[in-house]
Amino acid sequence: MPRRRIEHDLSDEDKASFTRVVRISEELSEMLEYTPARLEVLQHARLKYRCKDEAGRSTIRNAWAQPSPLARSNAGPVQLSHVMAACLRDVLQRINYHRQDRQDRLEELLPMNWKPA
């Protein structure tokens, strides 16, 4: 499956607040993205840095990335919207089918020349 990499980096403000910033690793998460007739994996790489301030204290900072729209899921927003639209379409088709079925049964029970007001 094709993969597209998206890097999330610390802002220039965050980097400027430290005297030394060294990239040490990254946290990688994958999200499925659906485009009609195509499915790809978006790799979100949150870059991780070791940062040192003026006093010589070190800390680890990660870049921020937008969370998944659905907790504990790797489905992307477009894929979720397609699933929701398909479910809605199925429900509406079932409602229409049952409505037509009731109308047909009602017409069988009523006299032929009777018309509803």
C-alpha positions, 0 to 999 in steps of 0.5 A: 500500500502506498505511504505518504510521509508527513513530518510534524516539527517543533515550531521556530519559537519552541526551538528558539527557547533553548540554546541547543536542540538536537533531533534524537528520534521520532514517533511514527503513527499511521492513518488510513486515508481513502480517496475514491478508487485509492487507499493510502497510508499517511505516516505522521512522524512527530520529530523528537528533540533533546533540548538544552536551556541556558542553565544546562538542563536537558529535556525531551520535546515532541512535535505536536500532531493533530489526533485521530478523529476517532480514538484508538482508530487508524481511519482518516477523516475522509475514510470515516465520512465515506463509511458514515455516508454509506451507512446513512444511504443503507438506512434510507434505502431500508426506510424507503423499502418498508414505506413502499411495502406498507403502501402496497399492502394498504392499497390491497386492503382498500376498495379500488375506487377509494382514494385518500384525502 
